[in-house]
Amino acid sequence: MDNPIIPASGTFGFGYEFAELYDINCLGSFSFKGTTKDKRFGNPTPRIAECTEGMINAVGLQNPGVDKVISEELPRLKAVFNKPVMANVSGFSVEDYAYTVERLDGEEQIGWFEVNVSCPNVHGGGMSFGTDPEAAAEVTRAVRRVTKKPLIIKLSPNVTNIVSIAKACEDAGADGISLINTLLGMRIDLKTKKPVIANKMGGFSGPAIKPVGIRMVYQVYDAVKIPIVGMGGVSSAEDVIEYMLAGATAVEVGAANLINPYASRDIVNDLPRAMEKYGINSLSEIIGAAH
């Protein structure tokens, strides 16, 4: 990529809505809406809740399904974005993941895959694939068999040992690791005395989770030899530099896009200023420099 800024999946749609506001080709790439084998409406509403320095979402992977993504979304994207795009894939069984990646593999716009293993394993008691090293490795091996394109596994932070899971994915054939996904959070309405979110709990994101993301990127960098895409609470060029010092090769911008649709563009434009301020000649030179 010509710069390390990637809008995160679920916060940038399929890109063309943002292309109405600015030329999205200024971005390094972006991770499109999490795509599943079948169409999903998602969770019941309300499914968004604001909180101090962040937000909680339980959207539930709403998407049109892989066939519609190929037939409708990607052609619309191609009209406004001329760089390889990151395909974010989700599933509820190992077979789901493999099917969706294999369907998308032939699309020339897709440069690499970001496989979200934070989904509940319907055949494994409902626990997230990403909470168990072997389950995460099983998904990695399955999708590795159906594509030669680079494979990035997006890990959940809701675990006791992020390092063992990242290492298991690397050993199973992953080309990179994305972290972190959202933390598990909850809000309660004081008037109704009930959870704000219909799903009760949801994914907590925003500036408040940045220290957790920085810590996990730092830990995983010491354990694996493959690149890391860092995310969690990124809203400025300084945040990007901090993640890269921790060990990230590229950085995703998530919740900030929902507050300010120009956030990712503004961070790209502001990076030269921040680099000059901190005496950085090349971003590639600072990857992991905090170690």
ChimeraX commands (.cxc) that place a marker at each C-alpha (Angstrom):
marker #1 position 0.00,0.00,0.00 radius 0.5
marker #1 position 1.16,3.56,-0.57 radius 0.5
marker #1 position 0.12,4.53,2.98 radius 0.5
marker #1 position -0.86,2.50,6.05 radius 0.5
marker #1 position -4.40,3.85,6.61 radius 0.5
marker #1 position -7.30,1.38,6.26 radius 0.5
marker #1 position -10.90,2.17,7.28 radius 0.5
marker #1 position -12.09,-0.78,9.36 radius 0.5
marker #1 position -14.79,-3.22,8.39 radius 0.5
marker #1 position -18.31,-2.24,9.38 radius 0.5
marker #1 position -17.49,1.47,9.48 radius 0.5
marker #1 position -16.99,2.12,5.75 radius 0.5
marker #1 position -19.67,0.04,4.05 radius 0.5
marker #1 position -18.51,-0.96,0.58 radius 0.5
marker #1 position -16.79,2.37,0.07 radius 0.5
marker #1 position -18.98,4.03,-2.51 radius 0.5
marker #1 position -21.03,6.00,0.07 radius 0.5
marker #1 position -17.82,7.69,1.24 radius 0.5
marker #1 position -16.73,8.21,-2.36 radius 0.5
marker #1 position -19.59,10.72,-2.64 radius 0.5
marker #1 position -17.74,12.85,-0.06 radius 0.5
marker #1 position -14.09,12.55,-1.15 radius 0.5
marker #1 position -11.74,10.58,-3.39 radius 0.5
marker #1 position -11.26,7.39,-1.38 radius 0.5
marker #1 position -8.23,6.46,-3.50 radius 0.5
marker #1 position -6.20,8.55,-1.05 radius 0.5
marker #1 position -6.53,5.63,1.41 radius 0.5
marker #1 position -4.07,2.75,1.59 radius 0.5
marker #1 position -7.03,0.40,1.21 radius 0.5
marker #1 position -10.18,-0.34,3.20 radius 0.5
marker #1 position -11.81,-3.38,4.75 radius 0.5
marker #1 position -15.32,-3.76,3.40 radius 0.5
marker #1 position -18.46,-4.74,5.29 radius 0.5
marker #1 position -18.18,-8.13,6.98 radius 0.5
marker #1 position -19.53,-10.63,4.43 radius 0.5
marker #1 position -21.17,-13.97,5.20 radius 0.5
marker #1 position -22.30,-16.89,3.06 radius 0.5
marker #1 position -25.98,-15.93,3.32 radius 0.5
marker #1 position -27.81,-12.62,3.57 radius 0.5
marker #1 position -28.19,-11.34,7.16 radius 0.5
marker #1 position -30.52,-8.70,8.53 radius 0.5
marker #1 position -28.54,-8.61,11.77 radius 0.5
marker #1 position -29.69,-8.16,15.35 radius 0.5
marker #1 position -32.90,-6.43,16.53 radius 0.5
marker #1 position -32.81,-2.71,17.29 radius 0.5
marker #1 position -31.72,-0.74,19.21 radius 0.5
marker #1 position -28.25,-1.99,18.38 radius 0.5
marker #1 position -26.07,1.10,18.87 radius 0.5
marker #1 position -25.32,2.81,22.19 radius 0.5
marker #1 position -23.05,5.76,22.87 radius 0.5
marker #1 position -20.77,5.76,25.90 radius 0.5
marker #1 position -17.89,7.80,27.29 radius 0.5
marker #1 position -15.07,7.90,24.74 radius 0.5
marker #1 position -16.65,5.21,22.61 radius 0.5
marker #1 position -19.69,3.30,21.45 radius 0.5
marker #1 position -21.26,-0.15,21.69 radius 0.5
marker #1 position -22.67,-1.90,18.63 radius 0.5
marker #1 position -24.53,-5.16,18.16 radius 0.5
marker #1 position -25.37,-4.75,14.48 radius 0.5
marker #1 position -24.94,-8.49,13.95 radius 0.5
marker #1 position -23.08,-8.66,10.63 radius 0.5
marker #1 position -25.89,-7.21,8.53 radius 0.5
marker #1 position -24.89,-7.76,4.89 radius 0.5
marker #1 position -26.46,-8.85,1.57 radius 0.5
marker #1 position -24.60,-12.20,1.42 radius 0.5
marker #1 position -21.61,-13.15,-0.70 radius 0.5
marker #1 position -23.50,-13.60,-3.99 radius 0.5
marker #1 position -24.95,-10.07,-3.87 radius 0.5
marker #1 position -21.57,-8.66,-2.79 radius 0.5
marker #1 position -20.06,-10.14,-5.95 radius 0.5
marker #1 position -22.89,-9.20,-8.31 radius 0.5
marker #1 position -23.83,-5.76,-6.95 radius 0.5
marker #1 position -21.47,-4.28,-4.36 radius 0.5
marker #1 position -18.11,-4.94,-6.00 radius 0.5
marker #1 position -19.10,-3.49,-9.41 radius 0.5
marker #1 position -20.29,-0.30,-7.68 radius 0.5
marker #1 position -17.04,-0.17,-5.73 radius 0.5
marker #1 position -14.95,-0.65,-8.86 radius 0.5
marker #1 position -16.35,2.57,-10.29 radius 0.5
marker #1 position -14.87,4.64,-7.43 radius 0.5
marker #1 position -11.86,2.73,-6.07 radius 0.5
marker #1 position -8.90,1.60,-8.18 radius 0.5
marker #1 position -6.76,-0.10,-5.54 radius 0.5
marker #1 position -6.96,-3.64,-4.12 radius 0.5
marker #1 position -9.57,-3.86,-1.36 radius 0.5
marker #1 position -9.52,-5.97,1.81 radius 0.5
marker #1 position -12.40,-8.47,1.93 radius 0.5
marker #1 position -13.65,-9.00,5.48 radius 0.5
marker #1 position -15.24,-12.44,5.85 radius 0.5
marker #1 position -17.28,-13.89,8.72 radius 0.5
marker #1 position -18.92,-17.24,9.32 radius 0.5
marker #1 position -20.64,-19.46,11.84 radius 0.5
marker #1 position -18.91,-22.71,10.87 radius 0.5
marker #1 position -15.57,-23.61,9.33 radius 0.5
marker #1 position -17.43,-24.54,6.13 radius 0.5
marker #1 position -19.05,-21.07,6.02 radius 0.5
marker #1 position -15.67,-19.34,6.09 radius 0.5
marker #1 position -14.18,-21.57,3.41 radius 0.5
marker #1 position -17.22,-21.21,1.13 radius 0.5
marker #1 position -17.28,-17.40,1.31 radius 0.5
marker #1 position -13.53,-16.99,0.79 radius 0.5
marker #1 position -13.58,-19.39,-2.16 radius 0.5
marker #1 position -16.47,-17.47,-3.77 radius 0.5
marker #1 position -14.64,-14.16,-3.37 radius 0.5
marker #1 position -11.22,-15.46,-4.36 radius 0.5
marker #1 position -11.72,-14.95,-8.09 radius 0.5
marker #1 position -12.64,-11.26,-7.77 radius 0.5
marker #1 position -9.73,-9.18,-9.08 radius 0.5
marker #1 position -10.56,-6.20,-6.85 radius 0.5
marker #1 position -9.88,-8.23,-3.74 radius 0.5
marker #1 position -6.22,-7.99,-2.82 radius 0.5
marker #1 position -6.35,-9.97,0.40 radius 0.5
marker #1 position -8.72,-11.36,3.01 radius 0.5
marker #1 position -9.38,-10.30,6.58 radius 0.5
marker #1 position -11.02,-13.27,8.30 radius 0.5
marker #1 position -13.00,-12.33,11.39 radius 0.5
marker #1 position -12.82,-15.22,13.88 radius 0.5
marker #1 position -14.84,-13.35,16.54 radius 0.5
marker #1 position -18.04,-15.04,15.35 radius 0.5
marker #1 position -19.86,-17.66,17.47 radius 0.5
marker #1 position -19.09,-21.24,16.44 radius 0.5
marker #1 position -22.54,-22.79,15.97 radius 0.5
marker #1 position -21.05,-26.29,15.94 radius 0.5
marker #1 position -18.83,-25.66,18.95 radius 0.5
marker #1 position -21.22,-24.55,21.65 radius 0.5
marker #1 position -21.52,-20.93,20.57 radius 0.5
marker #1 position -18.07,-19.80,21.75 radius 0.5
marker #1 position -16.17,-17.51,19.40 radius 0.5
marker #1 position -13.67,-19.22,17.08 radius 0.5
marker #1 position -11.17,-16.59,18.18 radius 0.5
marker #1 position -11.19,-17.58,21.85 radius 0.5
marker #1 position -9.48,-20.93,21.26 radius 0.5
marker #1 position -6.11,-21.38,19.50 radius 0.5
marker #1 position -7.10,-24.65,17.80 radius 0.5
marker #1 position -10.47,-23.32,16.60 radius 0.5
marker #1 position -8.79,-20.21,15.17 radius 0.5
marker #1 position -6.16,-22.39,13.52 radius 0.5
marker #1 position -8.83,-24.66,12.04 radius 0.5
marker #1 position -10.51,-21.70,10.32 radius 0.5
marker #1 position -7.12,-20.46,9.12 radius 0.5
marker #1 position -6.24,-23.83,7.59 radius 0.5
marker #1 position -9.64,-24.13,5.91 radius 0.5
marker #1 position -9.47,-20.74,4.19 radius 0.5
marker #1 position -5.78,-21.20,3.38 radius 0.5
marker #1 position -6.73,-24.24,1.28 radius 0.5
marker #1 position -9.11,-22.24,-0.95 radius 0.5
marker #1 position -7.06,-19.11,-1.68 radius 0.5
marker #1 position -3.52,-18.13,-2.57 radius 0.5
marker #1 position -4.22,-14.48,-1.75 radius 0.5
marker #1 position -2.76,-13.04,1.47 radius 0.5
marker #1 position -4.73,-14.05,4.53 radius 0.5
marker #1 position -5.07,-11.86,7.61 radius 0.5
marker #1 position -6.84,-13.28,10.67 radius 0.5
marker #1 position -8.72,-10.71,12.77 radius 0.5
marker #1 position -8.60,-11.68,16.44 radius 0.5
marker #1 position -10.90,-10.97,19.37 radius 0.5
marker #1 position -9.45,-9.20,22.43 radius 0.5
marker #1 position -11.92,-11.02,24.69 radius 0.5
marker #1 position -9.40,-13.72,25.57 radius 0.5
marker #1 position -6.88,-14.49,28.31 radius 0.5
marker #1 position -3.89,-15.12,26.00 radius 0.5
marker #1 position -3.89,-13.28,22.69 radius 0.5
marker #1 position -0.33,-14.41,21.92 radius 0.5
marker #1 position -1.11,-18.15,21.80 radius 0.5
marker #1 position -4.02,-17.55,19.42 radius 0.5
marker #1 position -1.96,-15.33,17.10 radius 0.5
marker #1 position 0.85,-17.90,17.06 radius 0.5
marker #1 position -1.60,-20.71,16.26 radius 0.5
marker #1 position -2.92,-18.73,13.27 radius 0.5
marker #1 position 0.60,-18.04,12.02 radius 0.5
marker #1 position 1.49,-21.73,12.29 radius 0.5
marker #1 position -1.71,-22.63,10.38 radius 0.5
marker #1 position -0.77,-20.46,7.40 radius 0.5
marker #1 position -1.89,-16.90,8.15 radius 0.5
marker #1 position 0.04,-14.15,6.35 radius 0.5
marker #1 position -0.91,-11.48,8.91 radius 0.5
marker #1 position -2.84,-10.73,12.07 radius 0.5
marker #1 position -5.46,-7.97,12.61 radius 0.5
marker #1 position -6.05,-6.83,16.16 radius 0.5
marker #1 position -8.02,-5.87,17.97 radius 0.5
marker #1 position -11.70,-6.44,17.32 radius 0.5
marker #1 position -14.18,-4.86,19.74 radius 0.5
marker #1 position -14.25,-5.52,23.49 radius 0.5
marker #1 position -17.46,-6.86,25.01 radius 0.5
marker #1 position -19.45,-4.02,26.61 radius 0.5
marker #1 position -22.87,-3.09,27.94 radius 0.5
marker #1 position -24.99,-0.04,28.87 radius 0.5
marker #1 position -28.07,0.07,31.12 radius 0.5
marker #1 position -30.78,2.75,30.80 radius 0.5
marker #1 position -31.37,4.29,34.24 radius 0.5
marker #1 position -34.97,5.22,33.42 radius 0.5
marker #1 position -36.12,1.85,32.10 radius 0.5
marker #1 position -33.59,-0.06,34.22 radius 0.5
marker #1 position -32.96,-2.34,31.25 radius 0.5
marker #1 position -30.04,-2.83,28.85 radius 0.5
marker #1 position -29.87,-0.12,26.16 radius 0.5
marker #1 position -28.99,-2.66,23.44 radius 0.5
marker #1 position -31.70,-5.16,22.47 radius 0.5
marker #1 position -28.97,-7.82,22.34 radius 0.5
marker #1 position -28.00,-6.78,25.92 radius 0.5
marker #1 position -24.26,-6.74,25.12 radius 0.5
marker #1 position -22.24,-5.57,22.14 radius 0.5
marker #1 position -18.84,-4.62,20.82 radius 0.5
marker #1 position -17.21,-1.69,22.61 radius 0.5
marker #1 position -15.01,0.48,20.37 radius 0.5
marker #1 position -13.64,4.01,20.23 radius 0.5
marker #1 position -10.78,5.97,21.86 radius 0.5
marker #1 position -11.24,4.29,25.25 radius 0.5
marker #1 position -10.00,0.91,23.95 radius 0.5
marker #1 position -6.75,2.18,22.39 radius 0.5
marker #1 position -4.50,1.17,25.33 radius 0.5
marker #1 position -5.79,-2.41,25.04 radius 0.5
marker #1 position -5.11,-2.45,21.30 radius 0.5
marker #1 position -1.62,-1.03,21.74 radius 0.5
marker #1 position -0.83,-3.61,24.43 radius 0.5
marker #1 position -2.00,-6.56,22.34 radius 0.5
marker #1 position -0.17,-5.41,19.20 radius 0.5
marker #1 position 2.99,-5.02,21.30 radius 0.5
marker #1 position 2.62,-8.53,22.77 radius 0.5
marker #1 position 1.87,-10.23,19.45 radius 0.5
marker #1 position 4.73,-8.45,17.66 radius 0.5
marker #1 position 7.18,-10.22,19.97 radius 0.5
marker #1 position 5.62,-13.62,19.22 radius 0.5
marker #1 position 5.05,-13.75,15.44 radius 0.5
marker #1 position 7.07,-13.03,12.31 radius 0.5
marker #1 position 4.11,-12.00,10.13 radius 0.5
marker #1 position 2.79,-8.42,9.76 radius 0.5
marker #1 position 0.21,-6.98,12.15 radius 0.5
marker #1 position -2.66,-4.63,11.30 radius 0.5
marker #1 position -3.37,-2.61,14.45 radius 0.5
marker #1 position -6.68,-1.02,15.38 radius 0.5
marker #1 position -8.76,0.13,18.29 radius 0.5
marker #1 position -9.42,3.76,19.14 radius 0.5
marker #1 position -7.51,5.30,16.22 radius 0.5
marker #1 position -8.62,8.86,15.52 radius 0.5
marker #1 position -5.40,10.79,14.76 radius 0.5
marker #1 position -2.05,10.58,12.99 radius 0.5
marker #1 position -0.41,10.32,16.41 radius 0.5
marker #1 position -2.50,7.21,17.15 radius 0.5
marker #1 position -1.23,5.64,13.91 radius 0.5
marker #1 position 2.39,6.29,14.90 radius 0.5
marker #1 position 1.80,4.83,18.36 radius 0.5
marker #1 position 0.39,1.62,16.88 radius 0.5
marker #1 position 3.30,1.35,14.46 radius 0.5
marker #1 position 5.82,1.82,17.27 radius 0.5
marker #1 position 4.07,-1.05,19.06 radius 0.5
marker #1 position 4.54,-3.25,16.00 radius 0.5
marker #1 position 1.76,-2.57,13.47 radius 0.5
marker #1 position 2.62,-2.45,9.76 radius 0.5
marker #1 position -0.74,-0.84,8.90 radius 0.5
marker #1 position -3.52,0.69,10.99 radius 0.5
marker #1 position -7.30,0.54,10.71 radius 0.5
marker #1 position -9.64,3.40,11.59 radius 0.5
marker #1 position -13.04,2.31,12.89 radius 0.5
marker #1 position -15.45,4.23,15.11 radius 0.5
marker #1 position -13.89,7.57,14.11 radius 0.5
marker #1 position -15.46,7.14,10.65 radius 0.5
marker #1 position -18.92,7.10,12.23 radius 0.5
marker #1 position -18.27,10.39,14.04 radius 0.5
marker #1 position -16.53,12.15,11.16 radius 0.5
marker #1 position -16.85,10.64,7.67 radius 0.5
marker #1 position -13.64,12.44,6.67 radius 0.5
marker #1 position -11.62,10.94,9.55 radius 0.5
marker #1 position -9.55,8.46,7.52 radius 0.5
marker #1 position -8.79,11.03,4.81 radius 0.5
marker #1 position -7.79,13.60,7.42 radius 0.5
marker #1 position -5.42,11.15,9.12 radius 0.5
marker #1 position -3.72,10.38,5.77 radius 0.5
marker #1 position -3.29,14.10,5.11 radius 0.5
marker #1 position -2.00,14.78,8.63 radius 0.5
marker #1 position 0.61,12.01,8.74 radius 0.5
marker #1 position 3.43,14.10,7.16 radius 0.5
marker #1 position 2.98,16.77,9.86 radius 0.5
marker #1 position 3.09,14.19,12.66 radius 0.5
marker #1 position 6.12,12.49,11.13 radius 0.5
marker #1 position 8.00,15.77,10.95 radius 0.5
marker #1 position 7.04,16.64,14.54 radius 0.5
marker #1 position 8.50,13.38,15.86 radius 0.5
marker #1 position 11.52,13.24,13.54 radius 0.5
marker #1 position 10.29,10.30,11.47 radius 0.5
marker #1 position 11.65,10.05,7.94 radius 0.5
marker #1 position 9.95,6.78,6.98 radius 0.5
marker #1 position 7.04,4.99,8.61 radius 0.5
marker #1 position 8.53,1.61,7.77 radius 0.5
marker #1 position 11.50,2.45,10.00 radius 0.5
marker #1 position 9.34,2.80,13.13 radius 0.5
marker #1 position 7.48,-0.52,12.94 radius 0.5
marker #1 position 8.13,-2.15,16.30 radius 0.5
marker #1 position 10.61,0.54,17.33 radius 0.5
marker #1 position 9.16,0.65,20.86 radius 0.5
marker #1 position 10.69,-2.80,21.40 radius 0.5
marker link #1:1,2 radius 0.2
marker link #1:2,3 radius 0.2
marker link #1:3,4 radius 0.2
marker link #1:4,5 radius 0.2
marker link #1:5,6 radius 0.2
marker link #1:6,7 radius 0.2
marker link #1:7,8 radius 0.2
marker link #1:8,9 radius 0.2
marker link #1:9,10 radius 0.2
marker link #1:10,11 radius 0.2
marker link #1:11,12 radius 0.2
marker link #1:12,13 radius 0.2
marker link #1:13,14 radius 0.2
marker link #1:14,15 radius 0.2
marker link #1:15,16 radius 0.2
marker link #1:16,17 radius 0.2
marker link #1:17,18 radius 0.2
marker link #1:18,19 radius 0.2
marker link #1:19,20 radius 0.2
marker link #1:20,21 radius 0.2
marker link #1:21,22 radius 0.2
marker link #1:22,23 radius 0.2
marker link #1:23,24 radius 0.2
marker link #1:24,25 radius 0.2
marker link #1:25,26 radius 0.2
marker link #1:26,27 radius 0.2
marker link #1:27,28 radius 0.2
marker link #1:28,29 radius 0.2
marker link #1:29,30 radius 0.2
marker link #1:30,31 radius 0.2
marker link #1:31,32 radius 0.2
marker link #1:32,33 radius 0.2
marker link #1:33,34 radius 0.2
marker link #1:34,35 radius 0.2
marker link #1:35,36 radius 0.2
marker link #1:36,37 radius 0.2
marker link #1:37,38 radius 0.2
marker link #1:38,39 radius 0.2
marker link #1:39,40 radius 0.2
marker link #1:40,41 radius 0.2
marker link #1:41,42 radius 0.2
marker link #1:42,43 radius 0.2
marker link #1:43,44 radius 0.2
marker link #1:44,45 radius 0.2
marker link #1:45,46 radius 0.2
marker link #1:46,47 radius 0.2
marker link #1:47,48 radius 0.2
marker link #1:48,49 radius 0.2
marker link #1:49,50 radius 0.2
marker link #1:50,51 radius 0.2
marker link #1:51,52 radius 0.2
marker link #1:52,53 radius 0.2
marker link #1:53,54 radius 0.2
marker link #1:54,55 radius 0.2
marker link #1:55,56 radius 0.2
marker link #1:56,57 radius 0.2
marker link #1:57,58 radius 0.2
marker link #1:58,59 radius 0.2
marker link #1:59,60 radius 0.2
marker link #1:60,61 radius 0.2
marker link #1:61,62 radius 0.2
marker link #1:62,63 radius 0.2
marker link #1:63,64 radius 0.2
marker link #1:64,65 radius 0.2
marker link #1:65,66 radius 0.2
marker link #1:66,67 radius 0.2
marker link #1:67,68 radius 0.2
marker link #1:68,69 radius 0.2
marker link #1:69,70 radius 0.2
marker link #1:70,71 radius 0.2
marker link #1:71,72 radius 0.2
marker link #1:72,73 radius 0.2
marker link #1:73,74 radius 0.2
marker link #1:74,75 radius 0.2
marker link #1:75,76 radius 0.2
marker link #1:76,77 radius 0.2
marker link #1:77,78 radius 0.2
marker link #1:78,79 radius 0.2
marker link #1:79,80 radius 0.2
marker link #1:80,81 radius 0.2
marker link #1:81,82 radius 0.2
marker link #1:82,83 radius 0.2
marker link #1:83,84 radius 0.2
marker link #1:84,85 radius 0.2
marker link #1:85,86 radius 0.2
marker link #1:86,87 radius 0.2
marker link #1:87,88 radius 0.2
marker link #1:88,89 radius 0.2
marker link #1:89,90 radius 0.2
marker link #1:90,91 radius 0.2
marker link #1:91,92 radius 0.2
marker link #1:92,93 radius 0.2
marker link #1:93,94 radius 0.2
marker link #1:94,95 radius 0.2
marker link #1:95,96 radius 0.2
marker link #1:96,97 radius 0.2
marker link #1:97,98 radius 0.2
marker link #1:98,99 radius 0.2
marker link #1:99,100 radius 0.2
marker link #1:100,101 radius 0.2
marker link #1:101,102 radius 0.2
marker link #1:102,103 radius 0.2
marker link #1:103,104 radius 0.2
marker link #1:104,105 radius 0.2
marker link #1:105,106 radius 0.2
marker link #1:106,107 radius 0.2
marker link #1:107,108 radius 0.2
marker link #1:108,109 radius 0.2
marker link #1:109,110 radius 0.2
marker link #1:110,111 radius 0.2
marker link #1:111,112 radius 0.2
marker link #1:112,113 radius 0.2
marker link #1:113,114 radius 0.2
marker link #1:114,115 radius 0.2
marker link #1:115,116 radius 0.2
marker link #1:116,117 radius 0.2
marker link #1:117,118 radius 0.2
marker link #1:118,119 radius 0.2
marker link #1:119,120 radius 0.2
marker link #1:120,121 radius 0.2
marker link #1:121,122 radius 0.2
marker link #1:122,123 radius 0.2
marker link #1:123,124 radius 0.2
marker link #1:124,125 radius 0.2
marker link #1:125,126 radius 0.2
marker link #1:126,127 radius 0.2
marker link #1:127,128 radius 0.2
marker link #1:128,129 radius 0.2
marker link #1:129,130 radius 0.2
marker link #1:130,131 radius 0.2
marker link #1:131,132 radius 0.2
marker link #1:132,133 radius 0.2
marker link #1:133,134 radius 0.2
marker link #1:134,135 radius 0.2
marker link #1:135,136 radius 0.2
marker link #1:136,137 radius 0.2
marker link #1:137,138 radius 0.2
marker link #1:138,139 radius 0.2
marker link #1:139,140 radius 0.2
marker link #1:140,141 radius 0.2
marker link #1:141,142 radius 0.2
marker link #1:142,143 radius 0.2
marker link #1:143,144 radius 0.2
marker link #1:144,145 radius 0.2
marker link #1:145,146 radius 0.2
marker link #1:146,147 radius 0.2
marker link #1:147,148 radius 0.2
marker link #1:148,149 radius 0.2
marker link #1:149,150 radius 0.2
marker link #1:150,151 radius 0.2
marker link #1:151,152 radius 0.2
marker link #1:152,153 radius 0.2
marker link #1:153,154 radius 0.2
marker link #1:154,155 radius 0.2
marker link #1:155,156 radius 0.2
marker link #1:156,157 radius 0.2
marker link #1:157,158 radius 0.2
marker link #1:158,159 radius 0.2
marker link #1:159,160 radius 0.2
marker link #1:160,161 radius 0.2
marker link #1:161,162 radius 0.2
marker link #1:162,163 radius 0.2
marker link #1:163,164 radius 0.2
marker link #1:164,165 radius 0.2
marker link #1:165,166 radius 0.2
marker link #1:166,167 radius 0.2
marker link #1:167,168 radius 0.2
marker link #1:168,169 radius 0.2
marker link #1:169,170 radius 0.2
marker link #1:170,171 radius 0.2
marker link #1:171,172 radius 0.2
marker link #1:172,173 radius 0.2
marker link #1:173,174 radius 0.2
marker link #1:174,175 radius 0.2
marker link #1:175,176 radius 0.2
marker link #1:176,177 radius 0.2
marker link #1:177,178 radius 0.2
marker link #1:178,179 radius 0.2
marker link #1:179,180 radius 0.2
marker link #1:180,181 radius 0.2
marker link #1:181,182 radius 0.2
marker link #1:182,183 radius 0.2
marker link #1:183,184 radius 0.2
marker link #1:184,185 radius 0.2
marker link #1:185,186 radius 0.2
marker link #1:186,187 radius 0.2
marker link #1:187,188 radius 0.2
marker link #1:188,189 radius 0.2
marker link #1:189,190 radius 0.2
marker link #1:190,191 radius 0.2
marker link #1:191,192 radius 0.2
marker link #1:192,193 radius 0.2
marker link #1:193,194 radius 0.2
marker link #1:194,195 radius 0.2
marker link #1:195,196 radius 0.2
marker link #1:196,197 radius 0.2
marker link #1:197,198 radius 0.2
marker link #1:198,199 radius 0.2
marker link #1:199,200 radius 0.2
marker link #1:200,201 radius 0.2
marker link #1:201,202 radius 0.2
marker link #1:202,203 radius 0.2
marker link #1:203,204 radius 0.2
marker link #1:204,205 radius 0.2
marker link #1:205,206 radius 0.2
marker link #1:206,207 radius 0.2
marker link #1:207,208 radius 0.2
marker link #1:208,209 radius 0.2
marker link #1:209,210 radius 0.2
marker link #1:210,211 radius 0.2
marker link #1:211,212 radius 0.2
marker link #1:212,213 radius 0.2
marker link #1:213,214 radius 0.2
marker link #1:214,215 radius 0.2
marker link #1:215,216 radius 0.2
marker link #1:216,217 radius 0.2
marker link #1:217,218 radius 0.2
marker link #1:218,219 radius 0.2
marker link #1:219,220 radius 0.2
marker link #1:220,221 radius 0.2
marker link #1:221,222 radius 0.2
marker link #1:222,223 radius 0.2
marker link #1:223,224 radius 0.2
marker link #1:224,225 radius 0.2
marker link #1:225,226 radius 0.2
marker link #1:226,227 radius 0.2
marker link #1:227,228 radius 0.2
marker link #1:228,229 radius 0.2
marker link #1:229,230 radius 0.2
marker link #1:230,231 radius 0.2
marker link #1:231,232 radius 0.2
marker link #1:232,233 radius 0.2
marker link #1:233,234 radius 0.2
marker link #1:234,235 radius 0.2
marker link #1:235,236 radius 0.2
marker link #1:236,237 radius 0.2
marker link #1:237,238 radius 0.2
marker link #1:238,239 radius 0.2
marker link #1:239,240 radius 0.2
marker link #1:240,241 radius 0.2
marker link #1:241,242 radius 0.2
marker link #1:242,243 radius 0.2
marker link #1:243,244 radius 0.2
marker link #1:244,245 radius 0.2
marker link #1:245,246 radius 0.2
marker link #1:246,247 radius 0.2
marker link #1:247,248 radius 0.2
marker link #1:248,249 radius 0.2
marker link #1:249,250 radius 0.2
marker link #1:250,251 radius 0.2
marker link #1:251,252 radius 0.2
marker link #1:252,253 radius 0.2
marker link #1:253,254 radius 0.2
marker link #1:254,255 radius 0.2
marker link #1:255,256 radius 0.2
marker link #1:256,257 radius 0.2
marker link #1:257,258 radius 0.2
marker link #1:258,259 radius 0.2
marker link #1:259,260 radius 0.2
marker link #1:260,261 radius 0.2
marker link #1:261,262 radius 0.2
marker link #1:262,263 radius 0.2
marker link #1:263,264 radius 0.2
marker link #1:264,265 radius 0.2
marker link #1:265,266 radius 0.2
marker link #1:266,267 radius 0.2
marker link #1:267,268 radius 0.2
marker link #1:268,269 radius 0.2
marker link #1:269,270 radius 0.2
marker link #1:270,271 radius 0.2
marker link #1:271,272 radius 0.2
marker link #1:272,273 radius 0.2
marker link #1:273,274 radius 0.2
marker link #1:274,275 radius 0.2
marker link #1:275,276 radius 0.2
marker link #1:276,277 radius 0.2
marker link #1:277,278 radius 0.2
marker link #1:278,279 radius 0.2
marker link #1:279,280 radius 0.2
marker link #1:280,281 radius 0.2
marker link #1:281,282 radius 0.2
marker link #1:282,283 radius 0.2
marker link #1:283,284 radius 0.2
marker link #1:284,285 radius 0.2
marker link #1:285,286 radius 0.2
marker link #1:286,287 radius 0.2
marker link #1:287,288 radius 0.2
marker link #1:288,289 radius 0.2
marker link #1:289,290 radius 0.2
marker link #1:290,291 radius 0.2
view
